[in-house]
């Protein structure tokens, strides 16, 4: 795998790990709609980046 692709994969992996840490740290009783909207936006962004990366690999 070329260096640029590996860097992109590493970046995606780091962002996913950060998201998991964020989810683990949330207090369900204190989490509001705005927090959930931000998490959904992060997931949408990660999904788009994964699709883009996969299409570039073809």
LOMI-198271 format. One record per residue (C-alpha): residue in one letter; x, y, z; residue number from 1. Coordinates in pm, whole numbers. Each point is the difference from the previous one (the first is absolute). Layout:
<site><aa>a</aa><x>X</x><y>Y</y><z>Z</z><i>NUM</i></site>
...
//
This chain:
<site><aa>x</aa><x>0</x><y>0</y><z>0</z><i>1</i></site>
<site><aa>x</aa><x>137</x><y>337</y><z>-92</z><i>2</i></site>
<site><aa>x</aa><x>83</x><y>249</y><z>272</z><i>3</i></site>
<site><aa>x</aa><x>-282</x><y>247</y><z>-80</z><i>4</i></site>
<site><aa>x</aa><x>-268</x><y>-268</y><z>22</z><i>5</i></site>
<site><aa>x</aa><x>144</x><y>-130</y><z>325</z><i>6</i></site>
<site><aa>x</aa><x>-1</x><y>351</y><z>144</z><i>7</i></site>
<site><aa>x</aa><x>-368</x><y>41</y><z>-93</z><i>8</i></site>
<site><aa>x</aa><x>-83</x><y>-336</y><z>155</z><i>9</i></site>
<site><aa>x</aa><x>189</x><y>90</y><z>317</z><i>10</i></site>
<site><aa>x</aa><x>-188</x><y>330</y><z>18</z><i>11</i></site>
<site><aa>x</aa><x>-337</x><y>-176</y><z>-39</z><i>12</i></site>
<site><aa>x</aa><x>97</x><y>-253</y><z>263</z><i>13</i></site>
<site><aa>x</aa><x>100</x><y>277</y><z>243</z><i>14</i></site>
<site><aa>x</aa><x>-327</x><y>184</y><z>-57</z><i>15</i></site>
<site><aa>x</aa><x>-197</x><y>-319</y><z>61</z><i>16</i></site>
<site><aa>x</aa><x>191</x><y>-63</y><z>322</z><i>17</i></site>
<site><aa>x</aa><x>-72</x><y>357</y><z>111</z><i>18</i></site>
<site><aa>x</aa><x>-369</x><y>-52</y><z>-71</z><i>19</i></site>
<site><aa>x</aa><x>-5</x><y>-321</y><z>207</z><i>20</i></site>
<site><aa>x</aa><x>170</x><y>183</y><z>287</z><i>21</i></site>
<site><aa>x</aa><x>-256</x><y>279</y><z>-27</z><i>22</i></site>
<site><aa>x</aa><x>-288</x><y>-248</y><z>9</z><i>23</i></site>
<site><aa>x</aa><x>152</x><y>-178</y><z>300</z><i>24</i></site>
<site><aa>x</aa><x>32</x><y>328</y><z>188</z><i>25</i></site>
<site><aa>x</aa><x>-360</x><y>116</y><z>-49</z><i>26</i></site>
<site><aa>x</aa><x>-234</x><y>3</y><z>294</z><i>27</i></site>
<site><aa>x</aa><x>-337</x><y>-116</y><z>-139</z><i>28</i></site>
<site><aa>x</aa><x>-191</x><y>209</y><z>252</z><i>29</i></site>
<site><aa>x</aa><x>184</x><y>319</y><z>-99</z><i>30</i></site>
<site><aa>x</aa><x>21</x><y>-56</y><z>-376</z><i>31</i></site>
<site><aa>x</aa><x>-223</x><y>235</y><z>-195</z><i>32</i></site>
<site><aa>x</aa><x>-139</x><y>10</y><z>-350</z><i>33</i></site>
<site><aa>x</aa><x>283</x><y>232</y><z>-111</z><i>34</i></site>
<site><aa>x</aa><x>258</x><y>-256</y><z>114</z><i>35</i></site>
<site><aa>x</aa><x>-175</x><y>-277</y><z>-191</z><i>36</i></site>
<site><aa>x</aa><x>-23</x><y>221</y><z>-310</z><i>37</i></site>
<site><aa>x</aa><x>378</x><y>61</y><z>15</z><i>38</i></site>
<site><aa>x</aa><x>66</x><y>-373</y><z>34</z><i>39</i></site>
<site><aa>x</aa><x>-223</x><y>-74</y><z>-299</z><i>40</i></site>
<site><aa>x</aa><x>184</x><y>265</y><z>-201</z><i>41</i></site>
<site><aa>x</aa><x>334</x><y>-159</y><z>97</z><i>42</i></site>
<site><aa>x</aa><x>-128</x><y>-342</y><z>-107</z><i>43</i></site>
<site><aa>x</aa><x>-124</x><y>140</y><z>-332</z><i>44</i></site>
<site><aa>x</aa><x>337</x><y>163</y><z>-63</z><i>45</i></site>
<site><aa>x</aa><x>189</x><y>-319</y><z>84</z><i>46</i></site>
<site><aa>x</aa><x>-228</x><y>-202</y><z>-226</z><i>47</i></site>
<site><aa>x</aa><x>56</x><y>243</y><z>-289</z><i>48</i></site>
<site><aa>x</aa><x>376</x><y>-15</y><z>50</z><i>49</i></site>
<site><aa>x</aa><x>-5</x><y>-381</y><z>11</z><i>50</i></site>
<site><aa>x</aa><x>-200</x><y>-14</y><z>-323</z><i>51</i></site>
<site><aa>x</aa><x>234</x><y>249</y><z>-165</z><i>52</i></site>
<site><aa>x</aa><x>305</x><y>-197</y><z>111</z><i>53</i></site>
<site><aa>x</aa><x>-151</x><y>-328</y><z>-121</z><i>54</i></site>
<site><aa>x</aa><x>-86</x><y>151</y><z>-342</z><i>55</i></site>
<site><aa>x</aa><x>353</x><y>141</y><z>-36</z><i>56</i></site>
<site><aa>x</aa><x>140</x><y>-347</y><z>62</z><i>57</i></site>
<site><aa>x</aa><x>-189</x><y>-153</y><z>-293</z><i>58</i></site>
//
